[in-house]
Amino acid sequence: MLVFVANLVVFLIASVHVYILVLEMFLWDKPRGLQAFGITKDFAAQTKVLAANQGLYNGFLAAGLFWGLWLGALGGPVKVFFLSCVLIAGLYGGATASRRILFIQAVPATLGLVLLGLASWP
């Protein structure tokens, strides 16, 4: 049961990163993107390429987490690696951009890592 819960958390984190990819790559200068990031149309126009690049990185995080899930029992190390990447990105973003990022990325990644650890405990 704990393995299922851990994998569910990993799946949800991966899904959030797909959503972030969409926001940053395709909706950055649209009303939804402007609202999500609290930015102006002018700022969005000036930073659209940078945001798309960020979105791509979030997509890689999601792809890695989905890959870990796809590997099944052998995917533990892959999930730990990509959750650790999410955690580090969340800590850095929370310290430099917005504290909100801590709750969107760092806290869920920590929860996922803890659950994976507990699920693999003998």
Summary of the structure (lengths in Angstrom):
residues: 122
radius of gyration: 15.3
end to end distance: 14.1
largest distance: 54.5
contacts: 375
relative contact order: 0.15
helix: 88%
strand: 0%
